């Protein structure tokens, strides 16, 4: 033990000396970063000082699809307005109108409507508004047996997809609120782009991106109406005779090889933009209008309009259908429209939807094509790093296990996955391998076998996982790497984040943190946020009830 301490001290002095004597360590934002070669050298040296063992992964022979097809309770998407009338209808409303101010138009209108206590056949009518994305409503209605009385998505594409899935819709209006989706460019980038490409259209933006003149980012087309809109426009630009053709798919694959990863949320895009990393991205016009930090960006509408059609359904009673019509008429009144104008809607009412050649089945196919090509034909090497220290005991570790098992079905079988756990020491619970049926069963078994131990050597585990990925990349040289850290963030053993951050930055591996028992502003929260910010990933708060949905969407985007 004494000799080990001496070696460790010598190593620390050597590493410190290398940094102060001319290493090409540099500043990337606020974070110190090694060069790639230096990061590998430091990673190898650090790993020699970490206690690590490899465990046998039990095969989970009892796992099946029904266990994995888990959606969080629909109430994880909150009712922002609750009606108490004799006839109450529930509205699944897109988040740009059902969130907090200024994105609260539907909530305000619904509250006004409820106060007026309008009646049908002597019964008072009211509405409840659920805040949920257009894509998540589609998922819950077709996979989770959710049955709202009214659906107000961002665009007609989602209604067409719902009909294609076998849900019979009754459209009450084509347009509740006027809105567009489009391309947002930083002003200097916009001016340079215009000099060469003249006009901002999806096909010309793609030309600029493929030529290396522009980095263009968009959002998850499974949940984001803007992401689906721009994806559809891209496929149409690649082949306007058949947007789903092999030719269009090949061009999408070529594009994805050099494009930035699809953003997990619009918030991630906004953060990247504010740092100057992304100069061109997608966004809805109403969101752009209400985001003052993007005032130096130029917005150009593109794709189809986002006019928020209103649907009810055949399964809804005649009484509730009448109530839905009554509320729709109220929303279309002059007073409600004036409020919509104040909230940033109806800004480009002269813009006409651009053709994309898709119907409901076509949009569903476009999502699948994107899923197959999102990584540009490159597999992912990923390791999940799970905290099993004492502070994770009880609800946290159980939630960690449940959420990983429930969402592992969304990890593609062409990817390479490993599992590491840590407390005082680091365990390799599952070496990295292709995520076929057998490895998937071992992953589930290894997750179920996780058990609580002692202290918290978070960054030792991160270093072990990084080395595992680099070793595997020698076998799969074209693979992308990413790391998922599931922890409460309270590191108290082994290397600290200051020592590890330059290595993470030098290797350019995005680290997605899933934080348990977190409080805003706490050391744990700040460390995990900092770890994820190094390479522009995201911190997800696992305290929320919809962690399963958050991981499902994250894996859909990244794995």
C-alpha positions in Angstrom: 0.0 0.0 0.0 2.9 2.4 0.8 4.5 1.7 -2.5 1.3 2.4 -4.3 0.9 5.8 -2.5 4.5 6.6 -3.6 3.8 5.7 -7.2 0.6 7.7 -7.1 2.5 10.8 -5.8 5.1 10.4 -8.5 2.5 10.1 -11.2 0.7 13.2 -9.9 3.9 15.2 -9.9 4.7 14.0 -13.4 1.3 15.0 -14.7 1.6 18.4 -13.1 5.0 18.9 -14.5 3.9 18.0 -18.0 1.1 20.6 -17.8 3.3 23.5 -16.5 6.2 22.7 -18.8 4.6 23.3 -22.2 1.7 20.9 -22.8 -0.6 22.3 -25.4 -3.5 22.5 -22.9 -5.8 25.3 -24.0 -9.0 27.0 -23.0 -12.3 25.9 -24.7 -14.9 28.3 -23.3 -14.4 28.2 -19.5 -13.0 24.6 -19.5 -9.3 23.6 -19.8 -8.8 21.0 -22.6 -6.0 18.7 -23.6 -5.1 18.0 -27.2 -6.4 14.6 -28.3 -3.0 12.9 -28.0 -2.4 14.4 -24.6 -5.8 13.3 -23.4 -5.0 9.7 -24.5 -1.7 9.8 -22.7 -3.2 11.1 -19.5 -6.1 8.7 -19.7 -3.7 5.7 -19.9 -1.7 7.0 -17.0 -4.7 7.7 -14.7 -6.2 4.3 -15.4 -3.1 2.5 -14.1 -3.9 4.0 -10.7 -7.6 2.9 -10.6 -8.8 -0.3 -8.9 -11.2 -2.0 -11.3 -12.6 -5.5 -11.7 -14.8 -7.2 -14.3 -17.9 -9.0 -13.2 -19.8 -11.8 -14.8 -23.0 -10.4 -16.4 -26.0 -12.7 -15.7 -28.4 -13.2 -18.7 -31.9 -12.0 -18.0 -33.9 -14.8 -19.5 -37.2 -13.3 -18.1 -37.0 -10.0 -19.9 -39.6 -9.5 -22.7 -40.9 -6.7 -24.9 -44.0 -6.1 -22.7 -41.7 -5.2 -19.8 -39.7 -2.9 -21.9 -42.6 -1.1 -23.5 -43.2 1.2 -20.6 -44.4 4.8 -20.8 -44.5 7.0 -17.8 -47.9 7.9 -16.4 -49.7 10.5 -18.6 -49.9 12.7 -15.6 -46.2 13.4 -15.8 -47.4 15.8 -18.5 -49.3 18.3 -16.3 -52.7 19.7 -16.6 -52.0 23.4 -16.8 -55.7 24.3 -16.6 -58.3 22.1 -14.9 -62.0 22.5 -15.7 -64.8 21.7 -13.2 -67.9 21.9 -15.5 -70.7 19.4 -15.9 -69.1 18.7 -19.3 -65.4 18.8 -19.1 -63.1 18.1 -22.1 -59.4 17.4 -22.0 -57.2 19.0 -24.6 -53.7 17.7 -25.4 -52.1 20.9 -26.5 -48.7 21.6 -28.1 -46.2 23.1 -25.6 -45.8 26.4 -27.4 -49.3 27.3 -26.3 -49.7 25.2 -23.0 -46.5 26.1 -21.1 -45.6 29.0 -18.9 -45.8 32.6 -20.1 -45.3 33.7 -22.8 -46.1 30.3 -24.2 -49.4 30.0 -22.3 -52.0 31.2 -24.8 -54.2 28.1 -24.5 -54.0 28.2 -20.7 -55.2 31.8 -20.6 -58.0 31.3 -23.1 -59.1 28.2 -21.3 -59.2 30.0 -18.0 -61.3 32.8 -19.5 -63.6 30.3 -21.1 -64.1 28.3 -17.8 -65.0 31.5 -15.9 -67.8 32.3 -18.4 -69.6 29.0 -17.5 -71.1 28.5 -20.9 -73.8 25.8 -21.2 -75.0 23.1 -23.5 -78.5 21.8 -22.7 -78.4 23.4 -19.3 -75.0 21.8 -18.4 -71.9 24.0 -17.8 -69.0 23.4 -20.1 -65.3 23.6 -19.2 -61.9 22.6 -20.5 -58.7 21.1 -19.0 -55.4 21.7 -20.9 -52.6 19.2 -20.8 -49.1 20.4 -21.7 -47.6 17.8 -24.0 -45.6 17.8 -27.3 -47.3 16.9 -30.6 -45.1 13.8 -30.9 -45.6 12.6 -27.4 -49.4 12.8 -27.8 -49.1 10.6 -30.9 -47.0 8.1 -28.9 -49.3 8.0 -25.9 -52.5 7.7 -28.1 -51.1 4.9 -30.2 -48.9 3.0 -27.7 -50.3 4.1 -24.2 -54.1 4.0 -24.6 -54.3 7.8 -23.9 -57.6 9.2 -25.1 -57.9 13.0 -24.9 -61.1 14.6 -26.1 -59.3 17.2 -28.3 -55.8 17.2 -29.9 -54.1 20.5 -30.9 -50.7 19.7 -32.4 -48.4 22.2 -34.0 -49.1 21.1 -37.6 -51.4 19.0 -39.7 -48.7 16.4 -40.1 -49.4 14.9 -36.7 -53.1 14.6 -37.4 -52.3 12.8 -40.7 -50.0 10.5 -38.8 -52.6 9.7 -36.2 -55.1 8.8 -38.9 -52.5 6.6 -40.5 -52.1 4.8 -37.2 -55.8 4.0 -37.3 -57.3 6.7 -35.1 -60.3 8.3 -36.7 -60.1 12.1 -36.4 -62.8 14.8 -36.7 -61.2 18.1 -37.7 -62.8 21.2 -36.1 -60.6 23.8 -37.8 -57.5 23.8 -40.0 -56.0 26.8 -38.2 -56.3 27.8 -34.6 -53.1 29.8 -34.3 -50.8 30.9 -37.2 -47.2 30.0 -36.9 -44.3 28.8 -39.0 -41.1 26.8 -38.6 -38.0 27.9 -40.2 -34.2 28.4 -40.4 -32.5 30.6 -37.9 -29.0 32.1 -38.8 -26.6 34.2 -36.9 -26.5 37.6 -38.6 -22.9 37.5 -39.8 -23.3 33.9 -41.0 -26.5 34.9 -42.7 -24.8 37.8 -44.6 -21.9 35.5 -45.7 -24.4 32.8 -46.8 -26.5 35.2 -48.8 -23.5 36.4 -50.8 -22.8 32.9 -52.1 -26.2 31.1 -52.0 -28.5 34.2 -52.5 -31.7 32.8 -50.8 -32.4 30.8 -47.6 -34.2 27.6 -48.7 -33.8 24.1 -47.3 -32.1 22.8 -50.4 -29.6 25.6 -50.5 -28.9 25.3 -46.8 -28.2 21.6 -47.4 -25.9 22.6 -50.3 -24.0 25.0 -47.9 -23.8 22.4 -45.2 -22.5 19.7 -47.6 -19.9 22.2 -49.0 -18.7 22.9 -45.5 -19.9 26.5 -45.5 -22.5 26.0 -42.8 -23.2 23.9 -39.7 -27.0 23.3 -39.6 -28.7 21.7 -36.6 -32.2 20.4 -36.0 -34.3 18.7 -33.4 -35.7 15.2 -32.8 -38.4 14.5 -35.4 -40.2 12.0 -33.1 -41.2 14.7 -30.6 -40.5 18.0 -32.2 -42.9 19.4 -34.9 -40.1 21.6 -36.2 -37.7 18.7 -36.4 -40.3 16.6 -38.4 -41.0 19.6 -40.6 -37.4 20.2 -41.6 -36.6 16.5 -41.9 -39.5 16.2 -44.4 -38.3 19.3 -46.3 -34.8 17.8 -46.4 -36.0 14.5 -47.9 -38.0 16.4 -50.5 -35.0 18.5 -51.4 -33.0 15.4 -51.9 -35.6 13.9 -54.2 -38.7 15.9 -55.0 -40.2 13.1 -57.1 -40.1 10.6 -54.2 -38.9 11.9 -50.8 -38.7 8.3 -49.5 -36.7 6.9 -52.3 -33.4 5.1 -52.0 -31.7 8.1 -53.5 -33.2 10.5 -50.9 -32.1 8.1 -48.1 -28.6 7.9 -49.5 -28.3 11.7 -49.6 -29.7 11.9 -46.0 -27.0 9.4 -44.9 -24.3 11.4 -46.6 -25.6 14.6 -44.9 -25.8 13.0 -41.5 -22.1 11.9 -41.8 -21.0 15.5 -41.4 -23.9 17.2 -39.6 -24.0 17.8 -35.8 -26.0 15.3 -33.8 -29.7 15.9 -33.7 -30.4 18.0 -30.6 -32.1 16.3 -27.7 -34.2 19.5 -27.0 -34.5 23.0 -28.5 -33.0 24.2 -25.2 -29.7 22.4 -26.2 -29.7 24.2 -29.5 -30.4 27.5 -27.8 -27.4 27.0 -25.5 -25.1 26.0 -28.4 -26.2 29.1 -30.3 -25.6 31.4 -27.3 -22.0 30.0 -27.1 -21.5 30.6 -30.9 -21.1 26.9 -31.6 -24.2 26.6 -33.9 -24.7 29.4 -36.4 -27.7 27.9 -38.2 -30.6 25.9 -36.7 -34.3 25.2 -36.8 -36.9 27.0 -34.7 -40.6 28.0 -34.7 -41.2 31.7 -35.3 -43.2 32.2 -32.1 -40.3 30.7 -30.0 -37.8 32.9 -31.9 -40.0 36.0 -31.2 -40.0 35.2 -27.5 -36.3 34.5 -27.1 -34.5 37.8 -26.8 -31.0 36.2 -26.6 -31.4 35.3 -30.2 -32.0 38.9 -31.4 -28.8 38.7 -33.5 -30.2 35.9 -35.6 -32.2 36.1 -38.8 -35.4 34.0 -39.2 -36.6 32.6 -42.5 -39.8 30.4 -42.7 -39.5 27.0 -44.4 -41.4 23.7 -44.9 -45.1 23.4 -44.0 -47.1 25.9 -41.8 -47.6 25.3 -38.1 -51.2 26.4 -37.9 -52.4 24.3 -34.9 -55.4 22.4 -36.4 -57.9 21.2 -33.9 -59.1 17.5 -33.8 -61.7 15.6 -31.8 -62.4 11.9 -32.3 -65.1 9.5 -33.2 -64.7 7.9 -29.8 -65.7 11.2 -28.1 -69.3 11.5 -27.1 -71.6 13.8 -29.1 -72.0 16.0 -26.0 -68.2 16.5 -25.7 -67.9 17.0 -29.4 -70.3 19.9 -29.1 -68.3 21.3 -26.2 -65.1 21.0 -28.3 -66.8 23.0 -31.1 -68.0 25.6 -28.6 -64.5 26.1 -27.2 -62.9 26.1 -30.7 -65.3 29.0 -31.7 -64.2 30.8 -28.5 -60.6 30.4 -29.4 -61.2 31.9 -32.9 -62.8 35.1 -31.4 -61.3 38.5 -32.0 -60.3 38.8 -28.3 -58.5 35.4 -28.4 -56.8 36.2 -31.7 -55.5 39.5 -30.3 -54.0 37.6 -27.3 -52.3 35.2 -29.8 -50.8 38.2 -31.6 -49.3 39.4 -28.3 -47.9 35.9 -27.6 -45.9 35.9 -30.9 -48.3 34.0 -33.2 -49.8 35.0 -36.6 -46.6 36.7 -37.7 -46.2 35.3 -41.2 -49.9 34.7 -42.2 -48.9 35.3 -45.9 -46.5 32.4 -45.9 -47.8 29.3 -47.8 -46.7 25.7 -47.0 -44.1 24.3 -49.2 -44.8 20.9 -50.9 -43.0 17.9 -49.3 -44.8 15.0 -51.1 -45.7 13.2 -47.8 -49.0 12.0 -46.3 -49.5 10.5 -42.8 -47.8 7.2 -43.8 -45.1 9.1 -45.5 -44.3 11.1 -42.3 -44.1 7.9 -40.3 -41.8 6.5 -42.9 -39.7 9.6 -42.8 -39.2 9.2 -39.0 -38.0 5.6 -39.6 -35.6 6.7 -42.3 -34.2 9.3 -40.0 -33.8 6.7 -37.2 -31.8 4.4 -39.6 -29.6 7.2 -40.9 -29.2 9.7 -38.0 -25.7 8.5 -37.3 -24.5 8.7 -40.9 -24.0 5.0 -41.0 -21.7 5.1 -38.1 -22.4 2.8 -35.1 -22.2 4.2 -31.6 -19.9 3.0 -28.8 -21.5 3.9 -25.5 -21.0 3.1 -21.9 -23.5 3.6 -19.1 -21.7 4.6 -15.8 -24.0 3.8 -12.8 -23.5 5.1 -9.3 -24.0 2.4 -6.7 -22.7 4.3 -3.7 -24.6 4.5 -0.4 -26.2 7.9 -1.3 -28.0 6.2 -4.1 -29.7 3.7 -1.8 -33.5 3.3 -1.9 -35.6 5.1 -4.5 -32.7 6.5 -6.6 -31.1 3.1 -7.4 -34.5 1.5 -8.0 -35.4 4.3 -10.4 -32.0 4.0 -12.1 -32.6 0.3 -12.7 -36.2 0.6 -13.8 -35.5 3.5 -16.3 -32.5 1.7 -17.9 -34.4 -1.5 -18.3 -37.6 0.1 -19.6 -35.8 2.2 -22.2 -33.1 -0.2 -23.4 -35.4 -1.2 -26.2 -34.7 2.1 -27.9 -31.0 1.4 -28.2 -30.3 0.2 -31.8 -28.9 -3.3 -32.2 -26.0 -2.0 -34.4 -24.5 -0.1 -31.5 -21.9 -1.2 -29.0 -22.9 -0.9 -25.4 -21.1 -1.5 -22.1 -22.0 -1.0 -18.4 -19.7 0.2 -15.5 -20.7 0.7 -11.9 -18.8 2.4 -9.1 -18.7 3.1 -5.4 -15.2 2.9 -3.7 -13.9 0.9 -6.6 -15.0 0.6 -10.2 -16.6 -2.5 -11.7 -17.0 -3.4 -15.4 -20.4 -5.1 -15.2 -20.7 -5.6 -18.9 -17.8 -5.2 -21.4 -18.6 -3.4 -24.6 -20.1 -5.5 -27.3 -22.7 -5.3 -30.1 -26.2 -4.8 -28.7 -27.7 -8.0 -30.2 -30.3 -10.1 -28.4 -27.8 -11.9 -26.2 -25.9 -8.7 -25.2 -29.2 -6.9 -24.6 -30.3 -9.7 -22.2 -26.9 -9.5 -20.4 -27.3 -5.7 -20.1 -30.7 -6.1 -18.5 -29.3 -8.8 -16.2 -26.3 -6.7 -15.2 -28.6 -3.7 -14.5 -30.9 -5.8 -12.3 -27.9 -7.2 -10.4 -26.6 -3.7 -9.4 -26.2 -3.4 -5.6 -25.3 -0.6 -3.2 -21.8 -0.4 -1.8 -19.7 2.5 -0.3 -18.3 5.9 -1.4 -18.5 7.7 -4.7 -15.6 7.5 -7.1 -17.5 9.1 -10.1 -14.6 10.3 -12.2 -12.5 7.1 -11.7 -15.5 5.3 -13.3 -15.6 7.9 -16.1 -11.9 7.4 -16.8 -12.4 3.6 -17.0 -15.4 3.9 -19.3 -13.4 6.3 -21.6 -10.6 3.8 -21.9 -13.0 1.0 -22.6 -14.5 3.0 -25.4 -11.1 4.0 -26.9 -10.0 0.3 -26.8 -13.2 -0.8 -28.6 -12.8 2.0 -31.2 -9.7 0.2 -32.4 -12.0 -2.6 -33.5 -14.7 -0.3 -34.8 -12.7 2.7 -36.1 -15.6 4.5 -37.7 -17.8 4.5 -34.5 -18.8 7.6 -32.6 -18.4 7.5 -28.8 -20.7 8.8 -26.0 -21.0 8.4 -22.3 -24.0 8.3 -20.0 -23.4 9.0 -16.3 -26.2 8.1 -13.9 -25.4 9.5 -10.5 -26.4 11.8 -7.6 -23.2 13.6 -8.4 -21.6 13.7 -4.9 -18.1 12.6 -5.7 -16.0 12.0 -2.6 -13.3 9.5 -3.7 -10.7 9.2 -6.4 -10.0 11.8 -9.0 -12.0 15.0 -9.1 -13.6 16.8 -12.0 -10.8 19.3 -12.4 -8.4 16.5 -13.2 -10.8 14.7 -15.5 -12.4 17.5 -17.4 -9.4 18.3 -19.7 -9.3 14.6 -20.8 -13.0 14.5 -21.5 -12.7 17.7 -23.5 -9.6 16.5 -25.4 -11.4 13.3 -26.5 -14.5 15.2 -27.6 -16.8 12.5 -26.1 -20.2 13.9 -25.2 -21.3 13.0 -21.6 -25.0 12.9 -20.9 -25.6 13.1 -17.2 -28.7 11.7 -15.5 -28.9 13.1 -12.1 -30.7 11.7 -9.0 -31.6 13.5 -5.8 -30.4 16.8 -7.3 -31.2 20.3 -6.0 -30.6 23.3 -8.2 -27.5 25.1 -7.3 -26.1 22.2 -5.3 -22.5 21.0 -5.8 -23.8 17.7 -7.2 -26.0 19.4 -9.7 -23.3 21.9 -10.7 -20.7 19.1 -11.3 -22.9 17.0 -13.4 -24.0 20.1 -15.4 -20.3 21.0 -15.9 -19.4 17.5 -17.0 -22.2 17.5 -19.6 -21.4 21.0 -20.8 -17.8 20.1 -21.7 -18.8 18.7 -25.1 -22.3 20.2 -25.4 -24.4 17.3 -24.1 -27.2 17.6 -21.6 -28.1 17.0 -17.9 -31.4 15.3 -17.3 -33.0 15.5 -13.9 -34.1 12.0 -12.9 -36.1 13.4 -9.9 -39.0 14.0 -12.3 -41.6 11.3 -12.8 -41.1 11.3 -16.6 -37.5 10.1 -16.5 -38.5 7.0 -18.6 -39.8 9.3 -21.3 -36.8 11.6 -21.1 -34.4 8.6 -21.5 -36.6 7.1 -24.3 -36.4 10.4 -26.2 -32.7 10.7 -25.5 -31.9 7.2 -26.7 -34.1 7.7 -29.8 -32.0 10.7 -30.7 -28.5 9.4 -29.7 -28.7 5.6 -29.9 
